[in-house]
Amino acid sequence: MSETIVSVIMAVARGRARAERAIAHLLAQEGIDRAEVLVIDAGPPGAAGLAGCDHPSVRVIRVEQERTYGELRALGVRAAQGEIVAFLEDHAFVSPGWLQAVEQAFEGPWDAVGGIVRNANPGVGVSQAITWVDYGPWLGDGSGGEAQMIPGNNSAYGRRRLLRYGEDLDRLLMTDVLLQWRILADGGRLYLAPSLSVDHLAVTAFGPAMRLQHHYHRCLAALRAEEYGWSWLRRMAYALAAPAVLGRRMARTWGQARRWDGFTWRWWLKELPIILSLQVACVLGLGAGALLGPGRALERFTACELDEPRPFPDAR
């Protein structure tokens, strides 16, 4: 039996059909015999098993009690056998050669490696706008290289690096931004490898997309304040800076969009109201998290991430 090099961790709940497709893409990878797929199954009681989970490279960990997204992912890290742990959302589909690219990337001096993200359901609802808000810096065919940030939720990390963080790992894996900041602060290095490309199914309905952004960013701000021990004065100042944060986020999205090969003024004017609305939801979430803490955002974001419908293009 081959030594396990990469452990791919995927949390699954109600999105069974898309998870089965994501698992099928993984099992078709060259080198799957050197990997394991850890399916953290947080589905409802009585949920049917997932197609593909009888494959010898797949291991299912059934979770009965309610846990946050970060806790589910940390559970996978602690159970993993590979020296590399690669997180993959149940609505992200890896391209051919992805698994080998993960192995090759970690031959370098990197503690975390991410790749390019593509929209898997373009033209469906608000998918293009939310993809730009979430993954703007990593859309397209970038040249790669050492990075200060790599895509959240669909990147790979050295397992030993993650295990150093002990109980903090549950919090850090709630938002990869915090985890990557911690790695950089500890002297670690991140790498962007375009060959690690994934196709990502976005939320397509406007209301759920707004909720997803709000809950995620409330989690981020609240956990960031905890991570860095912010005073109440610092929290208040951060919340009051919301208009400036909104302006900076919109300017960044505009700059990224202008460099996109598919950019047209018609596209930008069509998507602008949705992008602006989503960015407002982000900023309101940041302000609420800084001032009020996470509240129920940890649980609500987990539900949005794992359960919200994300239709395939052929489902229109």
Steps between C-alpha positions, in 0.01 A plus 500: 500500500635843406594752766239770546646832390193724471187494715213683331245622756143572394216593736157394372147554628185540287675566169525131415481513117770763460721320756471180299616686191789654694602156630482353148740770374742412779484126437581557133831666591826336405676399822180446701658180634747723690221711650203470728171685479361575846128570475379670818131414475285742699183414311160472671401175675400238249683667209594254228862406454702676232587334171872436475556456871554125454826578318809377690644852506194646671443509875175633647483658846140535607425798726181476702511818706486852358843653437626814334673498164837557667444212742406263217814586306721473809352157570623395157850635562532305823382180331713542186784264416673705231774756557303739275138586571301650215161653577233477233146630522218263411418737213851526350623273222870443442653506153706212354848496648393683817616230742843468342532879497437504877775245558746685276428839655597374844843400374574871541543692830127568538268460795181556300417486130194623310398532138268658246121502547246493218125555518329163443151644445552819297190684393284346772350763731759707687776240466738724307471790744551289811792320333669836445439606860634172640774406256587810297878482559515138383282497188667442167840355410746680724871432487522380861781541748543581867186667638367685802158338462361193321138396441303401807335158543667336196871510580756258644714523815780310666331289767779542757468878469127481573537264795730754671195716564330249729156608615535829309465301178120481533484881499767554235332261256172690522651760268818424306593869514580470870686175449718646226575811705610275787723294268664814360548645850675176600742529210316265264471548125205481260510413131253549215520222238273552195507123432288449814183617329148428624153571364286648776119493515380833636177583679265638235209658692543861614361465856706194595809661345451808718457285813807293416718810466362659818544191718847420367631851555344524844688180588820644354485827692400339830770233481756756385425717803542194721819388326670838547346595834330818378384748761146639490644826368665315212177311428301822495748674270493205260120504483492878442744461212241300302458759220874506437511120501218489246680747275824302520327170421317646201820658368679167530221313319499764224875468453482121482207507257677745267790255462267210416509385137122480487443854628252722313324815613167332434592215732625737771189722496276193513682343795584821690174530704532139616870528577439821696215339696714197587786725610258694723397168659869421555570833668191484721610154608848629581356782711260269686773247569739761634242661729276212601707186451392201293152452646346215300709576191726196547204263479320702233802522275554124537140438392534738203829345390388138520126511432420793270400384148761560230343388172704367214488693171284227346242551780384838363 
